[in-house]
Amino acid sequence: MDDKVLLKVENISKSFDGSRVLDNVSFTVAAGEAVALLGANGAGKTTLLRIVTTLLKPDSGQVFFDGHPISRADLDCIGYLPEERGLYRHAAAGPQVVYLAQLKGMRRREAKVSAEGWFSRLGISAWWNRPVARLSKGMQQKLQFIATVAHNPRLVILDEPFSGFDEENSAMLRREILSLKAAGAAIILSTHNLQAAAELCDKTIRL
């Protein structure tokens, strides 16, 4: 395997109730590379991402991370932004991100510095101690993105990250994705935003 390849998806197939959702899907993602997953609703994009993150098992095929079969231990090196948001609505925004980063293996002090930096970078520092339920939908999406990347993952997986964002915030997110890519992160972007996919990604996988 190429030394630069971080993730290798090899011949993945998956069926539900006799209906084939994924059929022999293969691709690689290298460090500093962004790959777009494109396909209609129901094409299997989210199913594939759940297999990559070990939430689902494939019927056949295998996923490799950094040269070995992926395991739950590798999840500390992965940031996953699911299409369905999963924040604790009544917990304070900042401390929640710190807690989630600690679950990914960061020390508390390191996690707090990272989280504070991202809050400042995305312009939501004033909301650090506010409950998530009191944030606007756009701010909640910013917070979910921060929770995805605060632990400095080597692989960032984004499932429809632009959903509900206005043009200004979409542009902000595109800049941050490019910044992560430039810093060496491997990125998988599942999106219906063809313009964003063309601007951000080095190759496209159609499902």
KETI-579098 format. One line per 2 residues: their letters; for each residue x, z, y of N, C-alpha, C. Coordinates in pm, whole numbers, plus 50000, padded with zeros to 5 digits. Example, Ala and Ser with C-alpha at 12.3 -4.5 7.8 and 13.67 -1.06 7.14 Angstrom:
AS = 51319 50780 49431 51230 50780 49550 51320 50780 49670 | 51285 50708 49775 51367 50714 49894 51290 50787 50003;
end
This chain:
MD = 50084 50000 49881 50000 50000 50000 50088 50000 50125 | 50048 49921 50223 50122 49914 50349 50136 50054 50407;
DK = 50257 50089 50452 50280 50223 50509 50189 50253 50626 | 50147 50151 50699 50064 50172 50817 49916 50186 50783;
VL = 49876 50146 50662 49735 50155 50622 49699 50301 50599 | 49602 50350 50674 49559 50488 50659 49441 50498 50562;
LK = 49348 50404 50573 49228 50407 50489 49215 50275 50415 | 49190 50283 50285 49165 50164 50205 49035 50183 50129;
VE = 48939 50097 50155 48811 50095 50085 48818 49981 49985 | 48804 50013 49857 48832 49915 49752 48711 49898 49659;
NI = 48647 49781 49672 48541 49739 49578 48428 49842 49565 | 48380 49890 49680 48274 49991 49679 48137 49925 49659;
SK = 48063 49977 49561 47924 49936 49537 47837 50060 49527 | 47714 50047 49575 47619 50159 49571 47477 50106 49566;
SF = 47398 50164 49476 47257 50128 49464 47172 50253 49474 | 47050 50235 49524 46950 50341 49527 46823 50288 49462;
DG = 46774 50357 49361 46650 50318 49293 46652 50172 49250 | 46767 50129 49200 46779 49994 49150 46803 49888 49255;
SR = 46807 49928 49382 46831 49833 49491 46976 49843 49537 | 47049 49732 49533 47190 49731 49570 47204 49737 49722;
VL = 47269 49842 49771 47290 49862 49915 47428 49811 49955 | 47528 49841 49876 47665 49795 49900 47712 49720 49777;
DN = 47775 49605 49799 47814 49519 49688 47962 49480 49701 | 48046 49557 49632 48188 49523 49622 48256 49511 49760;
VS = 48239 49613 49843 48293 49613 49979 48438 49661 49978 | 48525 49584 50043 48666 49621 50054 48718 49594 50194;
FT = 48798 49684 50248 48867 49662 50374 48971 49772 50392 | 49059 49754 50488 49158 49856 50521 49153 49883 50671;
VA = 49198 50002 50708 49214 50040 50849 49351 50103 50865 | 49430 50048 50954 49565 50099 50978 49566 50194 51097;
AG = 49671 50272 51108 49690 50356 51226 49695 50268 51351 | 49621 50305 51454 49617 50227 51577 49529 50104 51570;
EA = 49449 50094 51465 49361 49977 51447 49216 50022 51451 | 49128 49938 51506 48985 49964 51509 48913 49855 51431;
VA = 48822 49898 51345 48744 49806 51262 48597 49826 51294 | 48525 49716 51317 48382 49721 51344 48304 49697 51216;
LL = 48204 49780 51192 48108 49756 51084 47982 49701 51146 | 47945 49580 51109 47827 49515 51165 47729 49481 51053;
GA = 47602 49488 51086 47499 49455 50988 47365 49501 51038 | 47261 49440 50985 47124 49477 51025 47092 49618 50976;
NG = 46985 49676 51030 46938 49804 50979 46912 49792 50829 | 46962 49890 50754 46945 49886 50610 47054 49811 50536;
AG = 47155 49762 50610 47261 49684 50546 47361 49771 50472 | 47356 49902 50493 47444 49993 50420 47557 50053 50500;
KT = 47555 50035 50633 47666 50085 50715 47680 50237 50704 | 47570 50308 50724 47575 50454 50719 47606 50502 50578;
TL = 47553 50435 50478 47584 50471 50339 47734 50459 50314 | 47795 50351 50364 47939 50332 50346 48017 50443 50414;
LR = 47976 50480 50535 48047 50587 50607 48034 50719 50534 | 47920 50743 50474 47902 50868 50398 47987 50869 50272;
IV = 48011 50752 50215 48101 50744 50100 48245 50770 50144 | 48284 50710 50257 48420 50730 50309 48446 50878 50336;
TT = 48344 50948 50386 48361 51090 50420 48324 51183 50305 | 48311 51129 50185 48287 51202 50060 48150 51269 50053;
LL = 48059 51233 50145 47924 51289 50140 47841 51225 50029 | 47877 51103 49992 47814 51032 49881 47923 50980 49788;
KP = 47887 50966 49661 47978 50905 49565 47936 50760 49542 | 48032 50668 49535 47997 50529 49505 47964 50514 49357;
DS = 47888 50409 49326 47864 50377 49185 47991 50321 49123 | 48066 50247 49202 48195 50193 49156 48284 50172 49276;
GQ = 48413 50159 49251 48509 50143 49359 48570 50276 49399 | 48662 50270 49493 48736 50391 49532 48779 50382 49678;
VF = 48793 50499 49739 48843 50510 49876 48977 50583 49871 | 49076 50526 49940 49208 50587 49947 49238 50628 50090;
FD = 49297 50746 50106 49337 50796 50238 49485 50826 50234 | 49559 50758 50320 49704 50780 50329 49772 50763 50193;
GH = 49724 50666 50115 49790 50631 49990 49741 50701 49866 | 49645 50795 49879 49594 50864 49762 49441 50864 49764;
PI = 49377 50882 49648 49230 50889 49647 49182 50999 49742 | 49086 50963 49825 49042 51057 49927 48977 51180 49862;
SR = 49001 51296 49923 48943 51421 49874 48890 51499 49993 | 48819 51604 49964 48765 51687 50072 48874 51748 50158;
AD = 48992 51768 50102 49104 51823 50180 49144 51729 50293 | 49118 51599 50275 49154 51501 50378 49059 51504 50498;
LD = 48945 51570 50483 48845 51568 50589 48892 51637 50716 | 48991 51725 50703 49047 51789 50823 49116 51686 50913;
CI = 49154 51572 50856 49222 51467 50932 49125 51359 50980 | 48995 51382 50959 48894 51282 50992 48794 51341 51091;
GY = 48759 51263 51193 48651 51299 51284 48535 51206 51259 | 48416 51260 51233 48299 51178 51198 48185 51209 51294;
LP = 48145 51107 51370 48029 51118 51459 47912 51048 51390 | 47821 51122 51329 47710 51058 51258 47604 51009 51356;
EE = 47522 50916 51308 47413 50867 51392 47314 50979 51421 | 47292 51066 51322 47205 51181 51344 47291 51295 51397;
RG = 47265 51339 51519 47349 51442 51580 47327 51577 51512 | 47433 51658 51505 47425 51781 51429 47475 51904 51502;
LY = 47449 51916 51631 47494 52032 51707 47396 52148 51692 | 47450 52270 51707 47365 52388 51707 47303 52403 51846;
RH = 47173 52383 51855 47108 52370 51985 47114 52498 52069 | 47118 52613 52006 47113 52737 52084 47250 52802 52102;
AA = 47354 52735 52052 47490 52786 52071 47549 52727 52199 | 47639 52802 52262 47705 52753 52383 47794 52634 52350;
AG = 47798 52537 52441 47864 52409 52416 48013 52425 52386 | 48088 52488 52477 48232 52498 52461 48275 52578 52339;
PQ = 48227 52701 52326 48264 52780 52208 48226 52711 52077 | 48120 52634 52079 48080 52561 51959 48185 52458 51919;
VV = 48238 52384 52017 48342 52286 51988 48467 52356 51936 | 48503 52469 51996 48619 52545 51951 48601 52587 51805;
YL = 48484 52636 51773 48454 52679 51636 48465 52562 51538 | 48409 52447 51575 48412 52331 51486 48555 52280 51466;
AQ = 48637 52286 51572 48777 52245 51560 48853 52341 51468 | 48820 52470 51474 48883 52566 51384 48848 52538 51238;
LK = 48725 52494 51215 48685 52458 51078 48769 52342 51025 | 48822 52261 51117 48906 52147 51079 49054 52186 51070;
GM = 49084 52315 51082 49220 52361 51059 49299 52399 51182 | 49240 52384 51301 49312 52421 51423 49311 52572 51444;
RR = 49420 52623 51501 49420 52761 51546 49329 52775 51668 | 49274 52895 51688 49175 52912 51793 49230 52876 51931;
RE = 49349 52921 51962 49407 52893 52095 49426 52743 52114 | 49478 52676 52012 49499 52532 52018 49366 52459 52033;
AK = 49265 52505 51959 49133 52443 51965 49072 52459 52105 | 49089 52576 52165 49032 52601 52298 49099 52514 52403;
VS = 49231 52499 52395 49303 52413 52491 49256 52268 52478 | 49243 52222 52354 49198 52084 52332 49057 52064 52384;
AE = 48967 52156 52350 48828 52144 52393 48816 52146 52545 | 48887 52237 52609 48883 52245 52755 48935 52116 52818;
GW = 49038 52060 52759 49090 51934 52810 48988 51822 52801 | 48919 51814 52689 48817 51709 52673 48697 51732 52764;
FS = 48656 51857 52782 48545 51887 52873 48580 51841 53014 | 48702 51869 53057 48745 51827 53190 48750 51675 53199;
RL = 48804 51613 53096 48821 51468 53093 48687 51394 53103 | 48584 51451 53039 48453 51386 53040 48359 51442 53145;
GI = 48411 51531 53229 48334 51577 53344 48222 51673 53313 | 48237 51755 53207 48129 51848 53175 48179 51993 53166;
SA = 48287 52023 53237 48344 52159 53232 48244 52265 53277 | 48158 52230 53370 48061 52327 53422 47960 52370 53317;
WW = 47953 52297 53208 47854 52325 53104 47914 52398 52985 | 48033 52447 52998 48104 52510 52886 48021 52619 52818;
NR = 47960 52706 52899 47886 52820 52843 47736 52798 52835 | 47691 52674 52860 47548 52646 52852 47507 52615 52708;
PV = 47388 52661 52667 47339 52624 52534 47319 52473 52525 | 47345 52417 52408 47331 52274 52389 47191 52226 52425;
AR = 47090 52307 52396 46951 52269 52424 46926 52244 52572 | 47011 52299 52658 46993 52280 52803 47070 52161 52857;
LS = 47141 52090 52771 47213 51971 52814 47122 51849 52804 | 47144 51753 52893 47072 51627 52883 47115 51554 52756;
KG = 47039 51453 52717 47074 51377 52596 47213 51315 52609 | 47243 51261 52729 47374 51201 52751 47485 51303 52738;
MQ = 47466 51422 52793 47568 51526 52784 47584 51574 52640 | 47473 51582 52568 47482 51620 52427 47564 51519 52348;
QK = 47549 51391 52381 47628 51288 52313 47776 51299 52348 | 47804 51330 52475 47943 51355 52514 47999 51472 52434;
LQ = 47919 51578 52423 47963 51697 52350 47988 51664 52203 | 47899 51584 52143 47917 51547 52004 48045 51465 51985;
FI = 48074 51377 52081 48199 51300 52075 48320 51393 52084 | 48315 51489 52175 48426 51583 52189 48446 51661 52059;
AT = 48335 51704 51996 48345 51777 51870 48407 51690 51761 | 48390 51559 51772 48444 51466 51673 48595 51450 51687;
VA = 48647 51459 51810 48787 51425 51833 48875 51542 51876 | 48816 51658 51900 48893 51770 51956 49005 51817 51864;
HN = 48991 51797 51733 49095 51843 51639 49200 51736 51615 | 49204 51632 51699 49305 51527 51693 49309 51457 51557;
PR = 49196 51401 51513 49191 51339 51381 49273 51211 51374 | 49324 51182 51255 49398 51058 51233 49303 50940 51214;
LV = 49184 50968 51163 49080 50866 51145 48955 50912 51217 | 48903 50826 51306 48782 50856 51382 48673 50759 51339;
IL = 48561 50814 51292 48449 50733 51244 48330 50756 51337 | 48282 50648 51397 48176 50656 51497 48057 50572 51453;
DE = 47946 50637 51426 47825 50568 51381 47727 50559 51497 | 47713 50440 51554 47626 50414 51669 47654 50511 51785;
PF = 47777 50520 51832 47810 50619 51936 47752 50586 52073 | 47710 50461 52097 47659 50423 52228 47509 50444 52242;
SG = 47444 50485 52136 47299 50500 52137 47255 50600 52243 | 47170 50556 52335 47117 50644 52438 47205 50659 52561;
FD = 47325 50601 52560 47414 50608 52676 47377 50501 52779 | 47385 50537 52907 47370 50436 53011 47501 50358 53021;
EE = 47503 50256 53106 47619 50168 53114 47745 50243 53158 | 47729 50335 53252 47845 50411 53300 47907 50493 53189;
NS = 47824 50565 53113 47877 50647 53005 47926 50561 52888 | 47865 50447 52866 47913 50355 52762 48053 50306 52797;
AM = 48075 50275 52925 48207 50231 52969 48309 50343 52951 | 48267 50466 52983 48355 50581 52964 48394 50595 52818;
LR = 48296 50582 52728 48324 50597 52586 48416 50486 52536 | 48396 50364 52585 48485 50255 52545 48628 50285 52586;
RE = 48647 50339 52707 48782 50375 52752 48845 50480 52661 | 48765 50579 52622 48820 50686 52538 48854 50636 52398;
IL = 48773 50545 52346 48803 50487 52214 48934 50408 52220 | 48951 50330 52326 49076 50256 52343 49195 50350 52357;
SL = 49174 50464 52424 49281 50562 52440 49320 50623 52305 | 49221 50655 52224 49247 50710 52091 49324 50609 52006;
KA = 49281 50485 52016 49346 50377 51941 49492 50362 51985 | 49516 50365 52115 49652 50353 52167 49739 50469 52123;
AG = 49678 50585 52102 49752 50703 52058 49780 50701 51908 | 49728 50600 51838 49760 50586 51697 49650 50620 51599;
AA = 49532 50657 51650 49422 50687 51559 49367 50560 51496 | 49328 50567 51371 49253 50460 51307 49105 50483 51336;
II = 49032 50376 51365 48894 50391 51410 48802 50298 51331 | 48690 50353 51285 48581 50274 51229 48462 50288 51322;
LS = 48413 50176 51371 48303 50175 51466 48184 50100 51408 | 48077 50173 51380 47952 50111 51336 47860 50103 51457;
TH = 47824 49981 51495 47748 49965 51619 47667 49837 51618 | 47557 49839 51695 47482 49717 51722 47528 49652 51852;
NL = 47620 49719 51921 47671 49670 52048 47783 49569 52023 | 47746 49441 52017 47843 49337 51982 47952 49325 52087;
QA = 47917 49348 52213 48017 49340 52320 48122 49449 52300 | 48079 49570 52270 48173 49679 52247 48260 49651 52125;
AA = 48200 49598 52019 48277 49567 51899 48385 49463 51928 | 48348 49361 52006 48445 49256 52039 48557 49310 52128;
EL = 48521 49400 52218 48620 49454 52313 48714 49554 52247 | 48662 49632 52152 48737 49746 52101 48807 49721 51968;
CD = 48755 49629 51889 48796 49622 51749 48887 49504 51718 | 48976 49525 51624 49071 49423 51583 49016 49332 51476;
KT = 48921 49382 51399 48858 49299 51296 48717 49351 51269 | 48637 49267 51204 48496 49296 51181 48465 49286 51032;
IR = 48390 49385 50984 48341 49384 50847 48189 49368 50856 | 48136 49262 50800 47991 49239 50803 47930 49279 50670;
L = 47828 49363 50678 47759 49410 50558 47622 49345 50546;
end
